[in-house]
Amino acid sequence: MRTRTPCVYLLASAPRGTLYVGVTSDPIQRIWQHRNDAVEGFTRRYGAHALVWYELHPDMQSAIAREKRIKSWKRAWKLALIETANPHWRDLYSAIIDASAPSAR
């Protein structure tokens, strides 16, 4: 069974493109679903598939609260949040997979 990891994330269609803010307890599975158009909705319609920012939380309650705050932000604030942590708009999906992989012993 996979460990739950509460996470707030931002997906983008391109650098400075369409943004999507989401929250999940299983970021690897949820981002995979977005990337592979396995779910109907905004990310499929606008092609927002690149994981450009994420933040892990100790519990879902704090993650949901943070997602709601970010959703209410102006677009410029969201862009600044991304560009502070990820100035080249790299897709961070592999980083989130690597972070969850058990270390080799």
Biotite code that builds the C-alpha atoms (Angstrom):
import biotite.structure as struc

atoms = struc.array([
    struc.Atom([0.000, 0.000, 0.000], chain_id="A", res_id=1, res_name="MET", atom_name="CA", element="C"),
    struc.Atom([1.317, 3.416, -0.967], chain_id="A", res_id=2, res_name="ARG", atom_name="CA", element="C"),
    struc.Atom([1.969, 5.982, 1.744], chain_id="A", res_id=3, res_name="THR", atom_name="CA", element="C"),
    struc.Atom([-0.286, 9.023, 1.565], chain_id="A", res_id=4, res_name="ARG", atom_name="CA", element="C"),
    struc.Atom([1.549, 12.263, 0.892], chain_id="A", res_id=5, res_name="THR", atom_name="CA", element="C"),
    struc.Atom([-0.679, 15.368, 1.051], chain_id="A", res_id=6, res_name="PRO", atom_name="CA", element="C"),
    struc.Atom([0.459, 17.729, -1.675], chain_id="A", res_id=7, res_name="CYS", atom_name="CA", element="C"),
    struc.Atom([-0.567, 20.987, -3.346], chain_id="A", res_id=8, res_name="VAL", atom_name="CA", element="C"),
    struc.Atom([0.612, 21.313, -6.935], chain_id="A", res_id=9, res_name="TYR", atom_name="CA", element="C"),
    struc.Atom([0.593, 23.558, -9.973], chain_id="A", res_id=10, res_name="LEU", atom_name="CA", element="C"),
    struc.Atom([0.458, 22.234, -13.530], chain_id="A", res_id=11, res_name="LEU", atom_name="CA", element="C"),
    struc.Atom([1.146, 24.347, -16.609], chain_id="A", res_id=12, res_name="ALA", atom_name="CA", element="C"),
    struc.Atom([0.461, 23.987, -20.321], chain_id="A", res_id=13, res_name="SER", atom_name="CA", element="C"),
    struc.Atom([3.749, 25.769, -21.124], chain_id="A", res_id=14, res_name="ALA", atom_name="CA", element="C"),
    struc.Atom([6.068, 28.244, -19.414], chain_id="A", res_id=15, res_name="PRO", atom_name="CA", element="C"),
    struc.Atom([3.827, 31.108, -18.247], chain_id="A", res_id=16, res_name="ARG", atom_name="CA", element="C"),
    struc.Atom([0.894, 29.294, -19.907], chain_id="A", res_id=17, res_name="GLY", atom_name="CA", element="C"),
    struc.Atom([-2.397, 28.061, -18.518], chain_id="A", res_id=18, res_name="THR", atom_name="CA", element="C"),
    struc.Atom([-2.135, 27.098, -14.841], chain_id="A", res_id=19, res_name="LEU", atom_name="CA", element="C"),
    struc.Atom([-4.011, 24.540, -12.774], chain_id="A", res_id=20, res_name="TYR", atom_name="CA", element="C"),
    struc.Atom([-3.907, 24.335, -8.967], chain_id="A", res_id=21, res_name="VAL", atom_name="CA", element="C"),
    struc.Atom([-4.719, 21.009, -7.337], chain_id="A", res_id=22, res_name="GLY", atom_name="CA", element="C"),
    struc.Atom([-4.454, 19.042, -4.109], chain_id="A", res_id=23, res_name="VAL", atom_name="CA", element="C"),
    struc.Atom([-4.054, 15.295, -3.611], chain_id="A", res_id=24, res_name="THR", atom_name="CA", element="C"),
    struc.Atom([-2.975, 12.687, -1.117], chain_id="A", res_id=25, res_name="SER", atom_name="CA", element="C"),
    struc.Atom([-1.269, 10.648, -3.857], chain_id="A", res_id=26, res_name="ASP", atom_name="CA", element="C"),
    struc.Atom([0.737, 13.035, -6.054], chain_id="A", res_id=27, res_name="PRO", atom_name="CA", element="C"),
    struc.Atom([2.383, 10.396, -8.249], chain_id="A", res_id=28, res_name="ILE", atom_name="CA", element="C"),
    struc.Atom([-0.919, 8.820, -9.247], chain_id="A", res_id=29, res_name="GLN", atom_name="CA", element="C"),
    struc.Atom([-2.816, 12.100, -9.589], chain_id="A", res_id=30, res_name="ARG", atom_name="CA", element="C"),
    struc.Atom([-0.178, 13.823, -11.724], chain_id="A", res_id=31, res_name="ILE", atom_name="CA", element="C"),
    struc.Atom([0.063, 10.677, -13.885], chain_id="A", res_id=32, res_name="TRP", atom_name="CA", element="C"),
    struc.Atom([-3.707, 10.885, -14.409], chain_id="A", res_id=33, res_name="GLN", atom_name="CA", element="C"),
    struc.Atom([-3.442, 14.525, -15.518], chain_id="A", res_id=34, res_name="HIS", atom_name="CA", element="C"),
    struc.Atom([-0.459, 13.837, -17.803], chain_id="A", res_id=35, res_name="ARG", atom_name="CA", element="C"),
    struc.Atom([-2.217, 10.940, -19.494], chain_id="A", res_id=36, res_name="ASN", atom_name="CA", element="C"),
    struc.Atom([-5.613, 12.645, -19.815], chain_id="A", res_id=37, res_name="ASP", atom_name="CA", element="C"),
    struc.Atom([-7.171, 9.926, -17.665], chain_id="A", res_id=38, res_name="ALA", atom_name="CA", element="C"),
    struc.Atom([-9.556, 12.441, -16.103], chain_id="A", res_id=39, res_name="VAL", atom_name="CA", element="C"),
    struc.Atom([-12.050, 14.731, -17.798], chain_id="A", res_id=40, res_name="GLU", atom_name="CA", element="C"),
    struc.Atom([-11.832, 18.415, -17.147], chain_id="A", res_id=41, res_name="GLY", atom_name="CA", element="C"),
    struc.Atom([-9.624, 21.459, -17.108], chain_id="A", res_id=42, res_name="PHE", atom_name="CA", element="C"),
    struc.Atom([-6.182, 19.884, -17.482], chain_id="A", res_id=43, res_name="THR", atom_name="CA", element="C"),
    struc.Atom([-7.254, 17.766, -20.439], chain_id="A", res_id=44, res_name="ARG", atom_name="CA", element="C"),
    struc.Atom([-9.069, 20.656, -22.113], chain_id="A", res_id=45, res_name="ARG", atom_name="CA", element="C"),
    struc.Atom([-6.134, 23.092, -21.734], chain_id="A", res_id=46, res_name="TYR", atom_name="CA", element="C"),
    struc.Atom([-3.213, 20.657, -21.904], chain_id="A", res_id=47, res_name="GLY", atom_name="CA", element="C"),
    struc.Atom([-1.876, 21.579, -18.477], chain_id="A", res_id=48, res_name="ALA", atom_name="CA", element="C"),
    struc.Atom([0.350, 18.536, -17.922], chain_id="A", res_id=49, res_name="HIS", atom_name="CA", element="C"),
    struc.Atom([3.738, 19.820, -16.698], chain_id="A", res_id=50, res_name="ALA", atom_name="CA", element="C"),
    struc.Atom([4.230, 19.732, -12.927], chain_id="A", res_id=51, res_name="LEU", atom_name="CA", element="C"),
    struc.Atom([5.957, 23.078, -12.338], chain_id="A", res_id=52, res_name="VAL", atom_name="CA", element="C"),
    struc.Atom([5.548, 23.479, -8.561], chain_id="A", res_id=53, res_name="TRP", atom_name="CA", element="C"),
    struc.Atom([4.531, 21.350, -5.598], chain_id="A", res_id=54, res_name="TYR", atom_name="CA", element="C"),
    struc.Atom([4.495, 21.547, -1.845], chain_id="A", res_id=55, res_name="GLU", atom_name="CA", element="C"),
    struc.Atom([4.194, 18.614, 0.558], chain_id="A", res_id=56, res_name="LEU", atom_name="CA", element="C"),
    struc.Atom([2.081, 18.933, 3.714], chain_id="A", res_id=57, res_name="HIS", atom_name="CA", element="C"),
    struc.Atom([1.843, 16.987, 6.971], chain_id="A", res_id=58, res_name="PRO", atom_name="CA", element="C"),
    struc.Atom([-1.919, 16.452, 6.574], chain_id="A", res_id=59, res_name="ASP", atom_name="CA", element="C"),
    struc.Atom([-4.734, 16.935, 4.065], chain_id="A", res_id=60, res_name="MET", atom_name="CA", element="C"),
    struc.Atom([-6.363, 19.684, 6.102], chain_id="A", res_id=61, res_name="GLN", atom_name="CA", element="C"),
    struc.Atom([-3.340, 21.983, 5.729], chain_id="A", res_id=62, res_name="SER", atom_name="CA", element="C"),
    struc.Atom([-2.913, 21.010, 2.060], chain_id="A", res_id=63, res_name="ALA", atom_name="CA", element="C"),
    struc.Atom([-6.552, 21.852, 1.262], chain_id="A", res_id=64, res_name="ILE", atom_name="CA", element="C"),
    struc.Atom([-6.283, 25.185, 3.092], chain_id="A", res_id=65, res_name="ALA", atom_name="CA", element="C"),
    struc.Atom([-3.138, 26.063, 1.114], chain_id="A", res_id=66, res_name="ARG", atom_name="CA", element="C"),
    struc.Atom([-4.757, 25.062, -2.196], chain_id="A", res_id=67, res_name="GLU", atom_name="CA", element="C"),
    struc.Atom([-7.733, 27.330, -1.474], chain_id="A", res_id=68, res_name="LYS", atom_name="CA", element="C"),
    struc.Atom([-5.423, 30.241, -0.654], chain_id="A", res_id=69, res_name="ARG", atom_name="CA", element="C"),
    struc.Atom([-3.384, 29.776, -3.834], chain_id="A", res_id=70, res_name="ILE", atom_name="CA", element="C"),
    struc.Atom([-6.535, 29.464, -5.973], chain_id="A", res_id=71, res_name="LYS", atom_name="CA", element="C"),
    struc.Atom([-7.639, 32.886, -4.703], chain_id="A", res_id=72, res_name="SER", atom_name="CA", element="C"),
    struc.Atom([-4.305, 34.506, -5.636], chain_id="A", res_id=73, res_name="TRP", atom_name="CA", element="C"),
    struc.Atom([-3.738, 36.763, -8.604], chain_id="A", res_id=74, res_name="LYS", atom_name="CA", element="C"),
    struc.Atom([-2.066, 35.088, -11.576], chain_id="A", res_id=75, res_name="ARG", atom_name="CA", element="C"),
    struc.Atom([1.097, 37.183, -11.097], chain_id="A", res_id=76, res_name="ALA", atom_name="CA", element="C"),
    struc.Atom([1.504, 35.781, -7.570], chain_id="A", res_id=77, res_name="TRP", atom_name="CA", element="C"),
    struc.Atom([1.215, 32.215, -8.852], chain_id="A", res_id=78, res_name="LYS", atom_name="CA", element="C"),
    struc.Atom([3.812, 32.915, -11.544], chain_id="A", res_id=79, res_name="LEU", atom_name="CA", element="C"),
    struc.Atom([6.143, 34.374, -8.920], chain_id="A", res_id=80, res_name="ALA", atom_name="CA", element="C"),
    struc.Atom([5.648, 31.305, -6.706], chain_id="A", res_id=81, res_name="LEU", atom_name="CA", element="C"),
    struc.Atom([6.640, 29.021, -9.588], chain_id="A", res_id=82, res_name="ILE", atom_name="CA", element="C"),
    struc.Atom([9.523, 31.141, -10.839], chain_id="A", res_id=83, res_name="GLU", atom_name="CA", element="C"),
    struc.Atom([11.052, 31.485, -7.362], chain_id="A", res_id=84, res_name="THR", atom_name="CA", element="C"),
    struc.Atom([11.328, 27.696, -6.993], chain_id="A", res_id=85, res_name="ALA", atom_name="CA", element="C"),
    struc.Atom([11.539, 26.679, -10.657], chain_id="A", res_id=86, res_name="ASN", atom_name="CA", element="C"),
    struc.Atom([12.808, 29.602, -12.794], chain_id="A", res_id=87, res_name="PRO", atom_name="CA", element="C"),
    struc.Atom([13.274, 27.451, -15.921], chain_id="A", res_id=88, res_name="HIS", atom_name="CA", element="C"),
    struc.Atom([9.798, 25.902, -15.674], chain_id="A", res_id=89, res_name="TRP", atom_name="CA", element="C"),
    struc.Atom([11.204, 22.354, -15.657], chain_id="A", res_id=90, res_name="ARG", atom_name="CA", element="C"),
    struc.Atom([8.699, 19.519, -15.400], chain_id="A", res_id=91, res_name="ASP", atom_name="CA", element="C"),
    struc.Atom([9.164, 18.221, -11.834], chain_id="A", res_id=92, res_name="LEU", atom_name="CA", element="C"),
    struc.Atom([7.255, 14.961, -12.233], chain_id="A", res_id=93, res_name="TYR", atom_name="CA", element="C"),
    struc.Atom([10.408, 12.827, -12.219], chain_id="A", res_id=94, res_name="SER", atom_name="CA", element="C"),
    struc.Atom([11.596, 14.675, -9.098], chain_id="A", res_id=95, res_name="ALA", atom_name="CA", element="C"),
    struc.Atom([8.424, 13.778, -7.219], chain_id="A", res_id=96, res_name="ILE", atom_name="CA", element="C"),
    struc.Atom([8.803, 10.132, -8.288], chain_id="A", res_id=97, res_name="ILE", atom_name="CA", element="C"),
    struc.Atom([12.465, 10.073, -7.223], chain_id="A", res_id=98, res_name="ASP", atom_name="CA", element="C"),
    struc.Atom([11.600, 11.670, -3.873], chain_id="A", res_id=99, res_name="ALA", atom_name="CA", element="C"),
    struc.Atom([9.130, 8.877, -3.096], chain_id="A", res_id=100, res_name="SER", atom_name="CA", element="C"),
    struc.Atom([11.365, 5.998, -4.193], chain_id="A", res_id=101, res_name="ALA", atom_name="CA", element="C"),
    struc.Atom([12.923, 3.973, -1.381], chain_id="A", res_id=102, res_name="PRO", atom_name="CA", element="C"),
    struc.Atom([16.623, 4.644, -1.107], chain_id="A", res_id=103, res_name="SER", atom_name="CA", element="C"),
    struc.Atom([18.992, 1.944, -2.310], chain_id="A", res_id=104, res_name="ALA", atom_name="CA", element="C"),
    struc.Atom([20.723, 0.177, 0.565], chain_id="A", res_id=105, res_name="ARG", atom_name="CA", element="C"),
])
